[in-house]
Amino acid sequence: MSRIFILFFISIIASHSYGQNTEELAIRQLLEKESATWRAGDIKGHAQCWSIQPYSRILISTVEGNVIDVPPDVMVNPPASMVGKGGFSINTNYKMNISGNNAWVSHNEESTAKDGTKSFTYEFRILEKINKEWKLVGQSIHAYKPK
C-alpha cells in the first residue's frame, strides 16, 4: 500500500511540474516575441502579445531617475517612429509566479542597439491567460547602468 501511495504522490508532483514548465515556456516565448517584434517594427505581431485592460499600466524608470507613464494603447498601436529600430535583446534571470490564469514575471534585459550601444533594464511583467493564450496586460521597466 505504501508503494502505491509513493507512486501516486510522485506522479502528482511530476504532472504539476510538467504543467508549470509548459506555462513558463509559453510565457518566455511570448516575452521573447514581444521584444523581437518591437525591434523589428512588426506592429501587428507586437499587438498580438498584449491585451489592454482598463487596469493596464506601463511604467518606465529612466537611468536619470525620471518615470514615464506610457499610455497602454501605445503597446498595440505605437507610432511607427517608436518601433523598428533594429538591434536585439537577451532576457535572463527569469523569476515567475503563475497562479491559474495570472502570472507575474521579473527578468533582466540586455538590449543591443543597431549601432552596438547596450542598455540594461530590470523588468516586471504582468500577464493573464486569455482564451488559452498568455497576454501581457502591464509592465514596469527600470533602466540602470551596470557597475
PyMOL commands that set and color helices and strands:
alter all, ss='L'
color gray80, all
select helices_A, chain A and resi 2-40+43-47+72-75+80-82
alter helices_A, ss='H'
color red, helices_A
select strands_A, chain A and resi 58-61+67-70+88-99+102-112+118-130+133-144
alter strands_A, ss='S'
color yellow, strands_A
deselect
rebuild
show_as cartoon
